[in-house]
Amino acid sequence: MPIVESEFRPAWWLRQAHAQTLWPSLMRRGPHIAIREERVELPDGDFIDLAWSSPNDAPAAPIVMLLHGLGGSVRSHYVRGIMQALNQVGFTACLMHFRGCSGEPNRLPIAYHSGKTDDPAFILDHLRHTHGEVYGAVGVSLGGNVLLKWLGETGAQCRLRRAVAVSVPFVLDDAARRLGGARTRLYERYLVGHLQRSFTLKFARIPCPLDVDVRQLDTFYAFDDAVTAPLHGFGNVHDYYRQASSRQYIPQIRTPTLILHAADDPFMFPSTPPSAQELPPEVHLELTRHGGHIGFVSGRWPGLADYWAEQRIAQWMAQGL
């Protein structure tokens, strides 16, 4: 079945969607893993930083590339959790930092956005030429949208064996409207605040091609219309959201792909995920009733949490070996 009801059950002490979403960000440090870094120079003069983690006894293990969410990095709890889970089942994990997310502003005025698939495509080619074939890929939130869009764009030409996308904002206009609501406005303020700070930090070092005061752009609609769209060649915010949303690309995916999504994700509406009719045979949408956004916290004892999605990702990847 293309849509299946998940076996995930939330911790009884953490059932509500906002609790599931906020607990990991506020209370979890994330596991300590050994990381090695690599900088890849891009043809346009910019760079992308990679973060690698391998099983202790298998440094040449099959590679799974990881794409993080908005404002994420190797310091994000869920990134290190996924990398560790992949290591434990025999994979080398390679996190691709989106431009400007590794702790150093990137060199060019452009950055990254929800539909920018050329950078991961370039990095996949780089990895193939330097390390051999890449086994699979995992994308989380914004990174999941990028991954699904790229999988649909490449279709049958995709050489990945498996893919997983978690908490994907399938329809960007839906996400912007949902996050602008009264009960979710704090998420928007936090995320847009990150974008404002990143913009200010970068353009303190290089000339800015835009005449804009980002301090006034306090919603996703405003920021994406005044900054994201013009910097990356879109006509306006609506053109950007229309072209970059991943849901329309899912029917063209031909790579075995697992999508993990919580029905109570506060970043989206219940109608945002694709319907069964939109899913090709290769794509499985696993829906949980609870889980929030990048939450999926289980555990029998208060305060002692298990992070189910990370183990589910590793299990899915290992099934294809």
Secondary structure, DSSP 8 states (H G I E B T S, - for coil): --EEE------TT--SHHHHHHHHHHH--------EEEEEE-TTS-EEEEEEE--TT-TT--EEEEE--TT--TTSHHHHHHHHHHHHTT-EEEEE--TT-SSS--SSS----TT--HHHHHHHHHHHHHH--EEEEEEETHHHHHHHHHHHHHGGG---SEEEEES--SSHHHHHHHHTSTTTHHHHHHHHHHHHHHHHHHTTTS--SS---GGG--SHHHHIIIIIHHHTT-SSHHHHHHHH-SGGGGGG--S-EEEEEETT-TTS-TT-S--GGG--TTEEEEEESS-TTTT-EEEEETTEEEEHHHHHHHHHHHHT-
